[in-house]
Amino acid sequence: MNPKFWQDKKVLITGGTGFLGTHLVKKIKKLNPEKIYTPSSKDLNFIKLADCQKAVKDIDIVIHLAAIVGGIGYNQKIPGKMFYDNIMMGTQLMEEARKAKVKKFVSIGTICAYPKFTPTPFKEEDLWNGYPEETNAPYGLAKKMLLVQGQAYRQQYDFNAIYLLLVNLYGPGDNFNPDSSHVIPAMIKKFVEAKRNRNKNVTLWGTGKPTREFLYVEDAAQGIILATEKYNEGEPVNLGSSFEISIKKLAETIKEEVGFEGKIIWDHTKPDGQLRRKLDVAKAKKYFNFESKTDFKKGLKKTIDWYKESYH
């Protein structure tokens, strides 16, 4: 990381008080930017144009993390909100940033933007070769529009917008709300509570067959910082860990780490989501020398320890 790059910069981080945002803000603060602005959703609502205008005033760099996110169940419950809120936040914020002459706009996309049937590992070139997996398509497509908008603005206005595609994150500070959490925090919560309550079993969604890639939150923050410093092209870049694990193996690993001795029951009536998800991360290495560093089991242990300390 290059503190010199940040020294005279005024930085807006939307979603700066969220899971990824908290870790990113902590790292950027150490680089001593001139100003770091992290309004919470209570301060500003990016669905309102006036709030977007306020946010980008006198800003050099925007890192847009703010999003309505959640697991499969949450996506199925509120697909309209997932689409509308995410697309409005991104579209308006980038337009106001352009008008305010912001020097760089960093959009954070999602692996959900990839087509349902994408050869694994997912390469950036395959991003437009089909429709996303239905359970999270409204969210994935709303976030994907930031790429289209960024490329269009680069072409017409010479606006420096970059687009990073992230896999599912995990780590201390994750969202453990059962209504909206992703798979790792949802499982940790279930196993910890089952052990506490001396339950005989834990029920999990689907078959356990799909595989997923997970990126430790601090590694993701590092990747975003490196891209902000070094990458200035319109093509999307994947940020991942190159580590793939089946949901079944993930459940067994968390069960063991938590020390739950009961049985896992798979509810086959619930959807699995996409069968495989893993990114090709060669471009992140090539363009801004990013590679994830955190061993999955160590990261998982830190996350479980954090949850136990924070929630009980």
Secondary structure, 3 states (H helix, E strand, C coil): CCHHHHCCCEEEEECCCCHHHHHHHHHHHCCCCCEEECCCCCCCCCCCHHHHHHHHCCCCEEEECCCCCCCHHHHHHCHHHHHHHHHHHHHHHHHHHHHCCCCEEEEEEEHHHCECCCCCCECHHHCCCCCECHHHHHHHHHHHHHHHHHHHHHHHHCCCEEEEEECEEECCCCCCCCCCCCHHHHHHHHHHHHHHCCCCEEEEECCCCCEEEEEEHHHHHHHHHHHHHHCCCCCCEEECCCCEEEHHHHHHHHHHHHCCCCEEEEECCCCCCCCECCECCHHHHHHHCCCCCCCHHHHHHHHHHHHHHHHC
